[in-house]
Amino acid sequence: MLRLEDERFALSFIVTRKLFEEMTITAFGARVASVWEGLRPNTRKLIVGALQARQTETKGSKKTPGNNSYDARSDWELSRLLAALDERSKDAKDLTEEQTKELRQVAETCEGVLQERTLSAEVFTQLVDRAMRANDYKRIDSLGNILVERFPAGEICELIRQENQVARALAHEALVLLPTGILVPLLNDPFDADIVRDAIERQAFDFNIEEAREILAMLEHEELHNEPE
């Protein structure tokens, strides 16, 4: 019985993807269709699968297709697709009410996948920009949480160099919440050293973290020792 359900789900997934590509994407216009055409097959499967999972979950089922590979190029592809969808939403007067709803659903699904999987400072900033435009402060808080949970310290430092002030503020707070031991290796990085030093100083003085105080003492000792006579 379970095998029959799996087969039905797989068939439904194939039909959904075919209809999605032939009808929905085409209706969204030339730019969205062009970006979609440039996606790798696995990235297309990822989006269509996430869309179907969203629909079936609404009906009380959480059955989803198999995991698709996700890498840095997937990030880039989905980021471009989300940008194209958002651009289309600004000029959607020619779309029907149903098509407008579908456009929003595809964009939200794309955003959801990125929020679940991205490790990119640039994509993170794109998601923050989107949440800010929607005045969605709960989503901004959620984005702040994924920095601490998932992002490498170096990528958080990269975020601090971005122009978006909200993204920078989230990154500053996330960096301070990371274990001091994770930050220490970046003290040797010429691009990140100053940012990381500031974070360790906050850990030492604002949060009274013993390891941070010890690292600062070592740094100050080395600096004093290396001063020219």
N, C-alpha and C positions, 0 to 999 in steps of 0.2 A: 504493500500500500504506500509506504513511504517513497519507494522508488518511482511509483506512478506519479506521485505528487511532485517529485523532483523533475521528472520528465515534462510534466505539464508546465512547471515553472520555467524550465529552460526554453520551451516552445513559446511561452508567453513573452519571455525576455527578448527572443529573436524578433517576434512580431512587433513588439513595442519599439525596438531599436529601428526597424525598417520604417515603420510609420513615422517615427520621430524625425528621422533623417529626410524622408521624402516630403513630409507635409509641414511639420512644425518649424524646422530650421529654415526651410525655403521661405516661409511666410515672414520670417523675421528680417528679411532683406539681404542685400548683396554682401555687405560687410560681414555680418554674422555668418552667413553661408560660406564665405571665403575662409574665415577663421576656422570654422568647423571642418571644412574640407582639408585644411592643413594639419588637423590633429592626427596623431597616430591612432591606429585601431584600438589599442588598449586604453587610450585616454577617452575615446568615444564610448567604449564599453563602461568605463568608470562612471561617466556622467549619466548614461542611460540607466545603468544599474542603480545608481543612487536615486534617480528619479522614480524608478519603479519601486525601490525599497520605501521611498517616502510615501508613495501611493498605497502600497500594501500595508504599511504600518498604520496608516490612517484607518484602514479597514480592520485593524486588530491583529494583523500578521506581521511578523518581523523577518520573514524569509527573504534572503538577499542572494544575488548571484555570487559566484566564487570571487575571491580576492583578486584584484588586478594589480599588476606591478605599478609602483609609484616611485618616481625619481625626480631629479631636478628639472628635467625637461617637462615632465608632467606639470610641475609647478608653473613653469613658464607658459605652457600651452593653456592651462586653465585660467591663468592670470589674464592672458590676451582675450580669451573667450569672455570672461567676466567683464572686461573693459568694453568689449564690443557690444555685449548685451546691455550694459548700463548706458552706453552712448545711444543705442537704439531706443531705449526707454524714454530718453529726453525728447524724441521726435517720433511718437508712436500714434499720431492722429489717424493714420491710414489703417491701423490694425483694428480688428473687431474687439469687443469686450472679452471674448474668450481667448483670443490671441494675446491680448495684453496680459491677461491672467497667466497664460502659459509662459510668456516672456519673463514675468516676475518669478514664476516657479522655477524656471531653468536657472535664472540668475541666482536665486536663493540657494538652489541645490549646489551650484558651482561654488558659491561662497562657502557653503557648509563643508564641502569636500576640502577646500583650501584651508579652512580653519582647523579641520581635523588633522591635516597632513603636512602643511607647509612648514619649512624650516628657514624660509627666506625673509630677510629684513625688508626687501622691497615689496614682497607680496603682503607681508604683515602690515606695512604702511598703507597699502591699497585697501586692505580690510578695515583698518582704522578709519581711513577717509570715508569709506562707505557707511560705516556705523555712525560717524559724525554727521553725515548728510541726512541720515534718518533720525538723528537725535536719539539713538538707541544706546543709552548709557549702560544698560545691563549687558549688551553685547560687548561694549568697550571693556567692562570689567572682566568678562569672560576671556577676551583677548589678552588682557594683562595676566591672567592666570596661566595661559598656555606658554607664555614666555618662561615662567619659572619651571613649569612642568616639563617642557620639551626642548626649548631652544638652547643651542650651544652658547656659551658665554661670549665667544667671539662675534657671533651674529647679533647678540644683544648690544654689544659695543657698536656694531655697525648701525644699529637702529638709533643709537644716541647721536650719530652723525647725520641722521636724516633731518629734513626741514620740518616735517610735521611735528608740532610741539606736543600734541597728545601722545603720539607714538614715542617721542623722546622721553616724556615724563614716565610712561609705563615702563620703558626700558631701564631708566635710572632706578626705579623702585624694584624691578625684577633683579637687577644686578646685585643690589644690596642683600637680597634675600637668598642668593646662591651661597653654598658653602664656601668659606674662605679658601679652602684648598683647591677648589676649581678655578678660582680667580688668579692664584699665585703664578701659574705658568705664563699668563698674559702680561705680567710685569716686564717680561723680556721682549714683548712685541712693541716695536716703535710706534705703531698706530694706536694701540689699545692701552699702553702703559699708564698714561695720565688718567684715562677714564677709570681704569681698574683701581689705581691708587686712591682716587676719590671715593670709590665704593668701599674699599677696605677701611679708609678713614671713618666713613659713616658707620660701618660695622663696629669699629672700635669705640667710637665716641657716643654714637646714638643708641647702639644696641648692646654695648658693653661685652662684645665677643672677645674672649681671651685670645683665641688664635689670631684674630685680626690685630690685637695690640702687640702680640709677639712679632708678627710680620713687620709691622710699622717700626718697632724698635730695631729690628735687624736692618731694615732699609736705612733708617737714620744713622745707624752705626756705620754702615758701608759708605754712605754719603759723606759722613764726617771723616772717615778714614781715607777717602779718595780725594778730598779737597786738596788743591795745590798749596804747598807751603809758601 
